[in-house]
Amino acid sequence: MSMDLSDALESYGIESHGLLDQMEAALLAMEANGPDSESINAVFRAAHTIKGSGGLFGLDDVVHFTHDAETSLDAVRDGRLAMDGPLIELFLKCRDHMGALVDASLVGSVPPGLLKSGESLQERLRTSLGQPSSSQADPGVSEEEIERLLLGVGQPPTSQDNRAAGEAWHISLRCGTDLFRDGMDPLGILRYLGTLGELLHVTTLADALPALAELDAESCHLGFEIDLKSALNQAEIEDAFEFVRAFSLVRILPPRSKPEQWAELIRALPEEDDRLGEILIKSGALTRADLAAALGTQVAAGDIRPLGDILVEQLAPREVVAKALEKPELEKPARDNKVQTERHVRVEAGKLDRLINLVGELVISHTVTSLRAEGVADTGLIEAVKTAGRFVEEVRDAALALRMVPIGGTFVRFQRVVRDLSHELGKRIELVTGGSETELDKSVVDRIGDPLTHLVRNAIDHGIESVDERLAAGKPAQGTLRLDAYHESGSIVVEVIDDGRGLNRDRIVAKALVRGLIESDEGLTDQDVYAMIFEPGFSTMEQVSNISGRGVGMDVVKRTIEDLRGTVEVSSRPGAGTTVRLRLPLTLAIIDGFLVAAGGLRFVIPMDLVEECVEMPEPGRRNYTDLRGSVLPYIRLRDLFSAGSAEPERQVMVVVGYAGKRAGLVVDRLLGELQTVIKPLGDIFAPLKWVGGCAVLDIGEVGLVLDVPALVAKAERREGAALRSQPWRGGIASNSANRGLTSEQKNVYIS
């Protein structure tokens, strides 16, 4: 299937940025651990591939700049140039410039200012090689040279051409018919080949062109026989055909190839046998001596066979000739030429989103069918629905798995951020990552990049001290910033941890008092105080820097995470560092839910957060109860949502847990487990608290998906308020504190 030019360019852009990320990782590794051949080759391969593919698309600005970078990298590979700190710094800047050039080229125009900054980097690259400052060098063959080569079709090569052809790579290219539709240009291929070396001879073949009446202007029927003099190896030359070799015929012979190799080439070409000898002679691949010998045989023996047959017979053993006469179709070598099927397939994100939506509708349909089937006394139907449900669940899990990506790709981006900011601030900071293989929904990964950037920049600027401060405090000169991710209770936890100075509680309280956020700090826990840093415009910095200090960013962090149905927690120890913990759902689309009813409403509780269900021990109106010796705060959903109908005599409490805290949700009935699709609520329902979305449960019925983290936090606050109102003030502020009470204290607390 062909694709238009925009699709091909988009694919090139994605591929280029992936290669640039690899280049950056290799450069940072060399800066930290010293240069090694594997890292140097990784940087070279990335630049070479970006340049080659850019040449195929005619992105001359990308090719021109990358050519100079590639030249310097080649000097590093040969040992003529040392990959030291300043050169790594220069290549990092070149990497950034290449990314900017790719983005600008894909849009359609490169700003003059970007070209000007590229010229400055190119001058620095030439200076590193000891070359004099010069104007822009031509990275390859010019359009005029290509035209001259193409207009030379049919002219016999000179003896000097033939001698040179023996030392050159011979490339046979038969373009696929969809080449133009795929956004490719044969002249672009030739132009790029000219950057790899010297084009000695190009023969254009039009044998496959149909009659004019049958000609499709959007189809390509051209072929080329090319002699290229280059010092590159075969793998590097093959890279030039990465975007075309899947549906085109490409054969490459190295210099001084053996007769058997030429015979194999002849076998692969689609032209008729009597054309093979002429094609090879026109391309300069065969010498005039070979031609004379062939003609001599033909005249002496009165042989009227095609010249190609005679040449093959002279140049190759008889069994090779027999194989050569088995002429395959063009598509067959093209298929043979394909790279083995890759393990990964790039799929447009929009297609995955549509698949998830369709699976969601399938889950809703099955839920409706299941509820209807339960009302019918048909055992066979109920069993069939349950069987279908198992398959629906497997389809759901498989579809969601397609959107699950490792968070390590996001973590890697911060290696460069930490390096650049620590250099700018004169600090020594090491970034350590853990849990990079932890997977979560791609939509979540895409949206947490900015919050993590804010947190990392704040940790570097506010948290980690300068070298002198750390040494004075008895700490190592180098600070540590850690990014970690792991699964916990059906959620993903992402932590940003630094070993810096920690949060200054007194300064935060003082700032909050000045701004009128609080009237006093009496009764405020550390968590309450630290949560104030997420208030809009809140900052304790005395001076504003170009990195932070304006109070902009932390409120965005909290708002973004809450939009993702997650929470933000902060813990800190003075002089020891700060931990910011982000708790996020695994997926935003489909969950396993637990259906309950309270009053006339139905609610869905995420199953991963349900710990147990118990009967309410007493019908009192308190906000807490004793659950096996532990104080458990609870919330009556009937009261919280003002649900109507008479209250039943017996009620049930669903115990839920989140982030190490527990609470009870008192309901009227338990309706069982179900798969549910979370649908967002409209803006009109924005003031509705404690709800994270809705779910279609049955025809005409909607259930509210409860925001369990918010409910647990509400229950904990109510518990603390209830404890402070008790005559006995033992400092009980949380479930965890209460677990250490004596039995007498618990009796006082519960009564």
C-alpha positions in Angstrom: 0.0 0.0 0.0 1.4 3.4 -1.0 1.4 6.5 1.2 1.4 10.1 0.2 4.4 12.5 0.7 3.0 13.9 4.0 2.8 10.4 5.5 6.3 9.6 4.4 7.7 12.9 5.8 5.9 12.3 9.1 7.5 8.8 9.3 10.9 10.4 8.5 10.3 13.0 11.3 9.4 10.3 13.9 12.4 8.2 12.9 14.8 11.1 13.0 13.8 12.2 16.5 14.2 8.6 17.6 17.7 8.6 16.2 18.5 12.0 17.7 17.4 10.6 21.1 19.9 7.7 20.6 22.6 10.2 19.6 22.0 12.3 22.8 22.0 9.2 25.0 25.3 8.0 23.5 26.9 11.5 23.9 25.8 11.8 27.5 27.1 8.3 28.2 30.5 9.3 26.7 30.6 12.4 28.8 29.9 10.4 32.0 32.0 7.3 31.3 34.5 8.3 28.6 34.3 7.6 24.9 34.1 4.1 23.5 33.8 2.8 19.9 30.3 1.5 20.4 29.0 4.9 21.5 30.9 6.8 18.8 29.5 4.5 16.1 26.0 4.9 17.5 26.3 8.7 17.1 27.8 8.3 13.6 25.0 5.9 12.5 22.3 8.3 13.7 23.7 11.3 11.9 24.4 9.2 8.7 20.8 7.8 8.6 19.2 11.2 9.2 21.4 12.7 6.4 20.7 9.8 4.0 16.9 9.8 4.5 16.9 13.6 4.3 18.6 13.4 1.0 15.9 11.1 -0.3 13.3 13.7 0.5 15.3 16.6 -0.9 15.8 18.2 2.6 19.0 20.0 1.5 19.4 22.0 4.7 19.4 18.9 6.8 21.8 17.1 4.4 24.1 20.1 4.2 24.5 20.6 8.0 24.6 16.9 8.9 27.3 16.3 6.3 29.7 18.5 8.2 28.8 16.8 11.5 29.3 13.4 9.9 32.7 14.4 8.6 33.8 15.3 12.1 32.4 12.1 13.5 34.3 10.2 10.8 37.5 11.8 12.0 36.6 10.7 15.6 36.1 7.1 14.4 39.4 7.2 12.6 41.2 8.5 15.7 42.1 11.8 14.0 40.0 13.8 16.5 39.6 13.2 20.2 36.1 13.0 21.6 36.7 15.2 24.7 34.3 17.4 26.8 34.3 20.4 24.5 33.6 18.3 21.4 30.8 16.4 23.2 29.3 19.8 24.1 29.6 20.8 20.4 27.9 17.6 19.2 25.1 18.1 21.7 24.4 21.5 20.2 24.6 20.0 16.7 22.1 17.3 17.8 19.7 20.0 18.9 20.2 22.0 15.7 19.6 18.9 13.6 16.3 18.3 15.4 15.3 21.9 14.8 16.2 21.6 11.1 14.2 18.4 10.7 11.2 20.0 12.3 11.5 23.2 10.2 12.0 21.3 7.0 9.0 19.1 7.6 6.9 22.3 8.0 8.1 23.6 4.7 10.6 26.4 5.4 13.8 26.9 7.5 14.0 30.3 9.1 17.1 32.3 8.1 18.1 32.7 11.8 18.2 28.9 12.1 20.5 28.6 9.1 22.7 31.3 10.5 23.1 29.5 13.8 23.9 26.3 11.8 26.7 28.1 10.0 28.3 29.0 13.3 28.2 25.4 14.4 29.6 24.3 11.0 32.5 26.7 11.4 33.2 25.2 14.9 33.2 21.7 13.4 35.7 22.7 10.7 37.9 24.4 13.2 37.9 21.2 15.3 39.2 19.4 12.3 41.9 22.1 11.7 40.3 23.2 8.5 40.3 26.9 7.6 37.1 28.9 7.8 35.3 28.6 4.5 31.9 29.2 2.9 29.4 26.5 2.8 30.8 23.4 1.1 28.9 21.4 -1.4 27.9 18.2 0.4 27.4 16.2 -2.8 26.7 16.1 -6.5 25.0 19.1 -8.0 21.8 19.1 -10.1 23.9 20.1 -13.1 26.2 17.1 -12.6 23.2 14.7 -12.3 21.7 16.2 -15.5 25.1 15.7 -17.2 25.2 12.1 -16.1 21.7 11.4 -17.2 22.1 13.1 -20.6 25.1 10.8 -21.2 22.8 7.9 -21.7 23.8 5.8 -24.7 27.3 7.3 -24.9 29.9 4.6 -24.6 32.1 5.1 -21.5 35.8 5.9 -22.1 38.5 3.5 -21.2 39.3 5.6 -18.2 35.6 5.2 -17.1 36.0 1.4 -17.4 39.2 1.3 -15.4 37.5 3.4 -12.7 34.4 1.2 -12.7 36.4 -1.8 -11.6 37.3 0.1 -8.4 33.7 1.3 -7.8 30.5 0.0 -6.3 28.0 -1.1 -8.9 24.3 -0.5 -8.0 21.4 -1.8 -9.9 18.1 0.0 -9.1 14.7 -0.8 -10.5 12.2 1.6 -9.0 8.9 0.3 -7.7 5.8 1.5 -9.5 4.5 3.3 -6.4 7.7 5.2 -5.8 6.2 8.6 -6.7 3.1 7.8 -4.6 5.3 7.1 -1.6 6.7 10.6 -1.9 10.1 9.5 -3.3 12.1 11.0 -6.1 14.6 9.0 -8.1 16.7 12.2 -8.6 16.7 12.6 -4.8 18.2 9.1 -4.5 20.9 10.0 -7.1 21.5 13.3 -5.3 22.1 11.6 -2.0 24.4 8.9 -3.6 26.5 11.8 -4.7 27.1 12.7 -1.1 28.5 9.3 -0.4 31.2 9.5 -3.0 31.8 10.1 -6.7 29.2 9.1 -9.2 31.3 7.8 -12.1 28.5 6.7 -14.4 24.7 6.5 -14.4 22.7 4.7 -17.0 18.9 5.3 -17.1 16.7 2.4 -18.2 13.2 2.9 -19.6 12.6 -0.7 -20.7 9.6 -1.0 -18.4 7.8 2.1 -19.7 4.4 1.1 -21.1 2.9 2.5 -24.3 2.0 6.1 -24.1 -1.7 5.4 -24.2 -1.3 3.1 -21.1 1.1 5.4 -19.2 0.1 6.4 -15.7 1.9 9.6 -14.8 1.8 8.7 -11.1 3.6 5.4 -11.6 7.4 5.1 -11.9 8.9 2.7 -14.4 12.6 3.8 -14.3 15.7 1.8 -13.7 19.3 2.8 -13.1 22.7 1.2 -13.4 25.1 3.2 -11.3 28.8 3.2 -10.6 29.7 4.8 -7.3 33.3 5.4 -6.1 33.1 5.5 -2.3 35.1 4.5 0.8 31.9 3.5 2.6 31.0 -0.1 3.4 28.0 -2.0 1.9 25.8 -1.5 5.0 26.3 2.3 4.8 25.4 2.4 1.1 22.4 0.2 1.7 21.1 2.8 4.2 20.6 5.1 1.3 17.8 2.9 0.0 16.1 2.3 3.4 12.8 4.0 2.3 12.6 2.4 -1.2 14.0 -1.1 -1.0 10.8 -2.7 0.3 9.1 -2.3 -3.1 12.0 -1.6 -5.4 14.7 -3.9 -6.7 18.1 -3.0 -5.3 21.3 -4.9 -6.0 24.8 -3.8 -4.9 28.1 -5.3 -6.0 31.3 -4.3 -4.3 34.4 -3.3 -6.2 36.3 -6.1 -8.0 33.4 -8.4 -7.8 33.9 -12.0 -9.0 32.2 -13.3 -12.2 29.8 -15.4 -10.1 28.6 -12.2 -8.5 28.0 -10.5 -11.8 26.1 -13.6 -13.0 23.8 -13.4 -9.9 23.2 -9.7 -10.7 22.2 -10.6 -14.2 19.8 -13.2 -12.9 18.1 -10.6 -10.7 17.6 -8.0 -13.4 14.2 -7.9 -15.0 15.4 -7.1 -18.6 15.5 -9.6 -21.4 18.6 -11.8 -21.8 19.8 -10.1 -24.9 19.9 -6.7 -23.1 22.0 -7.8 -20.1 25.4 -7.5 -21.7 24.6 -4.1 -23.2 23.3 -2.7 -19.9 26.5 -3.8 -18.1 28.7 -2.3 -20.8 26.8 1.0 -20.9 27.2 1.3 -17.1 30.9 0.8 -17.4 30.8 -2.4 -15.3 32.3 -4.6 -18.0 35.5 -3.7 -19.9 35.9 -3.4 -23.7 38.2 -6.4 -23.5 35.2 -8.5 -22.3 33.1 -7.1 -25.1 35.7 -7.8 -27.7 36.1 -11.4 -26.5 32.4 -11.9 -26.7 32.1 -10.5 -30.2 35.0 -12.6 -31.4 33.3 -15.7 -30.3 30.1 -14.7 -32.0 31.8 -14.0 -35.3 34.1 -17.1 -35.4 31.5 -19.6 -34.5 28.7 -17.9 -36.4 26.9 -17.8 -33.1 23.7 -15.8 -33.4 22.8 -16.1 -29.7 22.1 -12.9 -27.8 25.1 -11.1 -26.5 24.0 -11.4 -22.9 24.0 -15.2 -23.2 27.5 -15.2 -24.6 28.8 -12.9 -21.8 27.2 -14.9 -19.1 28.7 -18.1 -20.5 32.1 -16.5 -20.5 31.9 -14.9 -17.1 30.3 -17.6 -15.0 30.3 -21.4 -14.6 27.6 -23.3 -16.6 25.5 -24.1 -13.5 25.4 -20.4 -12.6 24.3 -19.6 -16.1 21.4 -22.0 -15.8 20.2 -20.2 -12.7 20.7 -16.9 -14.4 18.3 -17.9 -17.2 15.5 -18.4 -14.7 14.2 -14.9 -15.0 12.0 -14.0 -12.0 9.4 -11.2 -12.0 10.4 -7.8 -10.6 8.2 -8.3 -7.6 10.0 -11.6 -6.6 13.4 -10.0 -5.9 11.7 -7.1 -4.3 10.1 -9.5 -1.9 13.4 -11.3 -1.4 15.0 -8.0 -0.8 12.7 -7.0 2.0 14.0 -7.0 5.5 12.6 -9.6 7.7 9.3 -8.7 9.3 10.1 -6.4 12.2 8.9 -7.2 15.7 7.4 -3.7 16.2 4.8 -2.0 14.0 4.3 1.7 14.2 0.6 2.5 14.5 -1.0 6.0 14.4 -2.2 7.0 17.8 -5.6 8.0 16.5 -6.2 4.4 15.3 -5.5 3.0 18.7 -7.8 5.6 20.3 -10.6 4.5 17.9 -9.9 0.8 18.8 -10.1 1.6 22.5 -13.4 3.5 22.0 -14.9 0.6 20.1 -13.7 -1.9 22.7 -15.3 0.4 25.3 -18.6 0.3 23.4 -18.3 -3.5 23.3 -17.8 -3.6 27.0 -20.9 -1.4 27.5 -23.0 -3.7 25.2 -21.8 -6.8 27.1 -22.7 -5.2 30.4 -26.2 -4.4 29.2 -26.6 -8.0 27.8 -25.3 -9.4 31.1 -27.7 -7.4 33.2 -30.6 -8.4 30.9 -29.6 -12.0 30.9 -29.7 -12.2 34.7 -33.4 -11.2 34.6 -34.2 -14.2 32.4 -34.5 -17.7 33.9 -32.4 -19.2 31.1 -29.3 -21.0 32.4 -27.9 -21.6 28.9 -28.2 -17.9 28.1 -26.5 -16.8 31.3 -23.6 -19.3 30.7 -23.2 -18.1 27.1 -23.1 -14.5 28.3 -20.5 -15.3 30.9 -18.4 -17.1 28.2 -18.6 -14.1 25.9 -17.7 -11.9 28.9 -14.4 -13.7 29.4 -13.5 -13.1 25.7 -14.6 -9.5 26.0 -12.3 -9.1 29.0 -9.4 -10.6 27.0 -10.0 -8.3 24.1 -10.2 -5.3 26.5 -6.9 -6.2 28.1 -5.2 -6.8 24.7 -6.5 -3.5 23.4 -5.3 -1.6 26.5 -2.0 -3.3 26.3 -1.4 -1.8 22.8 -1.5 1.7 24.4 0.8 0.7 27.3 4.3 2.1 26.9 7.3 2.0 29.3 7.9 5.2 31.2 11.6 4.9 30.6 11.4 6.8 27.4 10.1 9.8 29.4 12.8 9.4 32.0 15.6 9.4 29.4 14.7 12.9 28.3 15.7 14.3 31.7 19.3 13.2 31.4 19.9 16.2 29.2 17.7 18.5 31.3 19.7 17.6 34.5 23.0 17.9 32.7 22.3 21.4 31.2 20.7 22.9 34.3 23.4 21.6 36.7 26.1 23.1 34.4 24.2 26.4 34.2 23.8 26.6 38.0 27.3 25.4 38.7 26.0 22.3 40.6 27.1 18.7 40.4 24.0 16.5 40.0 23.6 12.8 39.0 20.3 11.6 37.7 19.4 8.0 38.7 16.3 6.3 37.2 14.4 3.2 38.4 11.4 1.3 37.2 12.0 2.4 33.6 10.2 -0.7 32.4 7.0 0.2 34.2 4.2 0.6 31.7 1.2 2.9 31.7 -1.3 4.3 29.2 0.4 6.3 26.4 -2.2 9.2 26.9 -1.0 9.4 30.5 2.7 9.3 29.5 2.2 12.1 27.0 0.6 14.4 29.6 3.0 13.9 32.5 6.0 15.1 30.6 5.4 18.8 31.5 4.6 18.1 35.2 7.8 16.1 35.6 9.8 18.8 33.9 8.5 21.3 36.5 9.4 19.0 39.4 12.8 18.2 38.1 13.7 21.9 37.5 12.4 22.8 40.9 14.4 20.0 42.5 17.6 21.2 40.8 17.1 24.9 41.5 15.4 24.9 44.9 16.3 21.5 46.4 19.8 20.4 45.7 22.5 22.7 47.1 25.6 24.0 45.5 28.9 22.1 45.9 30.1 24.4 48.7 26.8 24.2 50.6 26.8 20.4 50.4 30.4 20.1 51.6 29.7 22.5 54.5 26.7 20.4 55.5 28.8 17.2 55.4 27.2 15.9 52.2 28.9 14.5 49.1 29.7 17.3 46.6 27.5 15.6 44.0 23.8 15.7 44.6 21.4 12.9 43.5 18.1 13.3 41.7 16.1 10.1 41.3 13.2 9.3 39.1 11.4 6.1 40.0 8.2 4.4 38.9 6.3 1.4 40.3 2.9 -0.3 40.6 0.9 0.1 43.8 -2.8 -0.8 44.4 -3.8 -0.7 40.8 -2.1 2.7 40.2 1.3 3.9 38.9 3.4 5.8 41.3 6.1 8.2 39.9 8.5 9.7 42.4 10.9 12.6 42.0 13.4 12.4 44.9 16.3 14.7 45.7 18.8 14.6 48.5 18.9 18.4 48.9 18.0 20.8 51.7 14.4 19.8 51.9 11.3 22.1 52.3 11.5 24.9 54.9 8.2 24.5 56.8 8.5 27.9 58.6 9.2 29.8 55.5 6.2 28.2 53.7 3.9 29.0 56.7 5.2 32.6 56.8 4.5 33.1 53.1 1.1 31.6 53.4 0.2 33.9 56.3 1.3 36.9 54.2 -0.8 35.8 51.3 -3.8 35.1 53.5 -4.0 31.5 52.7 -4.2 30.6 56.4 -4.9 32.5 59.6 -2.5 30.4 61.7 -0.6 27.1 61.5 -2.3 25.6 64.6 -3.4 22.1 63.9 -1.7 22.0 60.4 0.2 18.8 59.7 3.4 18.8 57.6 1.4 17.5 54.7 -1.1 20.4 55.0 1.8 22.9 54.9 3.7 21.2 52.1 0.5 21.1 50.0 0.6 24.9 49.9 3.4 25.0 47.4 0.9 23.9 44.8 -1.2 27.1 45.3 -1.1 29.4 42.2 1.7 32.0 42.4 3.1 30.5 45.6 6.9 30.8 45.9 9.3 31.2 48.8 12.2 32.3 46.6 13.7 35.7 47.5 15.0 36.2 43.9 13.5 35.2 40.6 15.8 33.2 38.2 15.4 32.2 34.7 14.6 28.7 35.9 12.1 29.2 38.7 10.9 31.5 41.5 7.8 33.0 40.0 5.4 30.6 41.6 4.3 29.4 38.1 4.5 25.6 37.5 3.6 23.7 40.7 0.0 24.6 40.4 0.1 23.4 36.8 1.6 20.1 38.1 -1.3 19.6 40.5 -4.0 20.6 38.1 -2.6 18.3 35.3 -2.3 15.3 37.7 -5.8 15.8 39.0 -7.1 16.0 35.5 -5.7 12.6 35.0 -7.6 11.3 38.1 -4.3 11.2 40.1 -3.0 12.8 43.2 0.2 14.6 44.3 1.9 14.0 47.7 4.9 15.7 49.2 7.2 14.5 52.0 10.3 16.2 53.1 13.0 16.2 55.8 15.0 19.3 56.5 18.6 18.8 55.3 17.8 15.3 53.8 15.7 16.0 50.7 12.2 16.0 49.3 10.1 13.4 47.6 7.2 14.3 45.4 4.9 11.4 44.7 2.5 11.3 41.7 -0.2 8.6 41.8 -1.8 7.9 38.4 -4.3 5.5 37.1 -3.0 2.7 34.8 -5.5 3.7 32.1 -8.0 6.4 31.5 -10.5 4.3 29.5 -11.7 1.0 30.9 -11.6 -0.4 34.5 -12.9 -3.3 36.5 -15.5 -1.9 38.7 -17.5 -2.8 41.8 -21.2 -1.8 41.5 -23.0 -0.6 44.6 -26.3 1.3 45.3 -27.1 4.0 47.8 -30.6 5.5 47.8 -31.8 5.8 44.3 -28.3 6.0 42.8 -25.7 3.5 41.5 -22.0 4.0 42.0 -18.9 2.3 40.5 -15.9 1.8 42.7 -12.6 0.9 41.0 -12.1 -2.8 41.9 -8.3 -2.4 42.5 -9.1 -0.1 45.4 -11.6 -2.3 47.2 -10.1 -4.2 50.2 -13.2 -5.8 51.7 -16.9 -5.5 52.4 -18.3 -5.7 56.0 -21.7 -5.2 57.6 -22.1 -1.9 59.4 -21.4 -2.7 63.1 -23.9 -0.1 64.4 -26.5 2.3 62.9 -25.0 5.4 64.7 -24.3 8.7 63.0 -20.6 8.9 63.8 -17.9 9.3 61.1 -15.7 6.5 62.3 -15.9 3.0 63.6 -13.7 0.3 65.1 -12.6 -2.3 62.5 -10.8 -5.1 64.2 -9.0 -2.7 66.6 -8.3 0.0 64.1 -10.1 3.3 63.8 -11.7 3.5 60.3 -13.3 6.7 59.1 -16.3 6.3 56.8 -18.6 8.2 54.6 -22.3 7.5 53.9 -22.8 7.9 50.2 -26.6 8.3 50.8 -25.8 11.5 52.8 -23.0 12.7 50.6 -25.1 12.7 47.4 -28.4 13.5 49.1 -29.8 10.2 47.7 -33.6 9.8 48.3 -35.7 6.8 49.4 -36.0 5.3 52.9 -32.8 4.1 54.6 -32.7 0.3 54.9 -32.4 -1.3 58.3 -29.1 -3.0 57.4 -26.3 -1.3 55.4 -22.9 -2.5 54.1 -19.6 -0.8 54.3 -17.1 -1.1 51.4 -13.5 -0.7 52.8 -11.3 1.1 50.2 -7.6 1.8 50.4 -5.4 4.4 48.6 -1.8 5.5 49.2 -1.6 3.6 52.5 -4.8 5.1 53.9 -8.2 3.5 54.3 -11.8 4.6 54.6 -15.3 3.0 54.5 -18.0 3.8 52.0 -21.4 3.0 53.4 -23.9 1.8 50.8 -27.3 0.1 50.8 -26.6 -2.8 48.5 -23.7 -4.6 46.7 -24.5 -5.3 43.1 -21.3 -7.2 42.1 -18.3 -6.8 39.8 -18.4 -5.5 36.2 -16.2 -4.1 33.5 -17.0 -0.4 32.8 -15.9 2.3 30.5 -15.2 5.6 32.2 -16.9 8.5 30.3 -16.0 12.0 31.2 -18.6 14.4 32.6 -19.4 17.6 30.8 -18.2 21.0 32.0 -21.6 21.6 33.6 -20.8 18.9 36.2 -17.4 20.4 37.0 -18.5 21.5 40.5 -19.6 17.9 41.3 -17.0 16.6 43.7 -16.1 13.0 44.6 -16.9 11.8 41.1 -14.3 10.9 38.5 -16.7 10.2 35.6 -19.7 8.1 34.7 -20.4 4.7 33.2 -23.3 3.4 31.2 -24.7 0.4 33.2 -28.0 -0.5 31.5 -30.4 1.0 29.0 -31.3 4.3 30.4 -29.2 3.9 33.5 -25.9 5.7 34.4 -23.6 5.0 37.3 -21.2 7.5 38.9 -17.6 6.4 39.0 -16.4 7.5 42.5 -13.1 9.4 43.0 -11.8 7.2 45.7 -8.6 9.2 46.5 -10.7 12.3 47.1 -13.2 10.4 49.3 -10.4 8.9 51.3 -8.9 12.3 51.9 -12.3 13.7 52.9 -12.8 10.9 55.3 -9.4 11.4 56.9 -10.1 15.1 57.3 -13.4 14.4 59.0 -11.7 11.9 61.2 -9.1 14.5 62.3 -11.8 17.1 63.0 -13.8 14.6 65.0 -10.8 13.6 67.1 -9.9 17.3 67.8 -13.5 17.8 69.0 -13.2 14.9 71.6 -12.4 15.8 75.2 -9.3 13.5 75.1 -6.7 15.1 72.8 -4.0 12.5 72.4 -2.6 13.8 69.2 -4.4 11.3 67.0 -4.4 12.7 63.5 -4.5 9.7 61.3 -5.2 6.0 61.0 -1.5 5.3 61.2 -1.1 7.3 64.5 -4.1 5.5 65.9 -2.7 2.0 65.4 -0.3 2.6 68.3 -3.0 3.4 70.9 -3.5 1.3 74.0 -6.9 -0.5 74.4 -7.9 2.1 77.0 -7.1 5.0 74.6 -9.1 3.3 71.9 -12.1 2.9 74.1 -11.9 6.7 74.9 -11.5 7.4 71.2 -14.4 5.2 70.0 -16.9 6.2 72.7 
